[in-house]
Amino acid sequence: MSDRQHFEAGGADYAQFRPTYPPELVAWLASVAPSTDRALDVGCGTGQLATLLVEHFTAVVATDVSGDQIANAAAHPRVTYRVEPAEEPDEPDNSYGLVAAGQAAHWFDLPVFFQAAQRVAVGGGVVALVTYGVVEVPGAPGALIGGFYWDVLRGMWPPERAHVETGYRDIEFPFDQIEMPEMWIERSWTAQEFLGYVSTWSGVKQLRRAGREAELDQFAAALQADAGDALLDVRFPVLGRVGRVGGA
Ligand SMILES: C[S@@+](CC[C@H](N)C(=O)[O-])C[C@H]1O[C@@H](n2cnc3c(N)ncnc32)[C@H](O)[C@@H]1O
């Protein structure tokens, strides 16, 4: 399966079920960027990060290789969406205070993308590869979820998923590193909402293709029975690599 196919025809589900980033993440990114005139969000999906960035940046250009994601993206008067690979931004040199990728950089040809980011960022501009790590849920529902993620879905995830689990610690990052403060995405979800999120996992899509749908159904029934009508305390660590390009 190509990178693109993981996300084609998934835009509506992504828009509905994927968590969004905490406001302090974008406030912090704006605080370290040398200018807040323009931000570029690559691999923007349906605009999860772009629509937050625009609270702090005057204009945001948000691009994604998937037409379906862009078709389902959240409209905003100061966000311009475009179908475009992250590696080939159709943008002038030295034009962005921030080049960001949310939960997407592990799909890119990173050496090519880093060159492009270096080119379009202003001197001292910030490149941010942001992701959220593996979901954490306390108690018995958390144990069920952990078993499903780590055991049932073992071998079902694309290899790129490993970068998400480590917060991109294992990639070669060519910019002057800026340490990210600790941040969490926190949500209260019903079991049904959690299962909606699970349905967007590439590992689950692969499980279905492998004809193992029954294991998904079994997990869903167990989680629903355990959680009942209670809300689950769901949290994700916000992780990533953030750095500054040279030439300030
Ligand atoms: C998990 S989604 C992340 C969406 C959103 N940025 C977020 O933070 O939730 C990953 C996105 O990366 C896009 N993508 C994958 N490879 C890409 C590439 N080479 N260039 C641009 N977008 C890409 C996919 O189409 C998908 O929309």
The ligand as an ORCA input file, in Angstrom:
! r2SCAN-3c Opt
* xyz 0 1
  C      -2.114     11.015     10.344
  S      -2.478     12.216      9.124
  C      -2.145     13.693     10.020
  C      -3.104     14.786      9.718
  C      -2.948     16.053     10.560
  N      -1.750     16.779     10.215
  C      -2.965     15.777     12.040
  O      -2.111     16.330     12.729
  O      -3.846     15.051     12.526
  C      -1.069     12.099      8.026
  C      -1.262     12.909      6.746
  O      -0.041     12.943      6.030
  C      -0.370     12.947      4.648
  N       0.830     12.591      3.890
  C       1.467     11.388      3.836
  N       2.566     11.475      3.053
  C       2.633     12.765      2.623
  C       3.542     13.497      1.807
  N       4.638     12.907      1.312
  N       3.289     14.802      1.573
  C       2.205     15.400      2.104
  N       1.301     14.762      2.874
  C       1.517     13.475      3.150
  C      -1.508     11.969      4.549
  O      -2.246     12.136      3.367
  C      -2.296     12.317      5.816
  O      -3.296     13.269      5.574
*
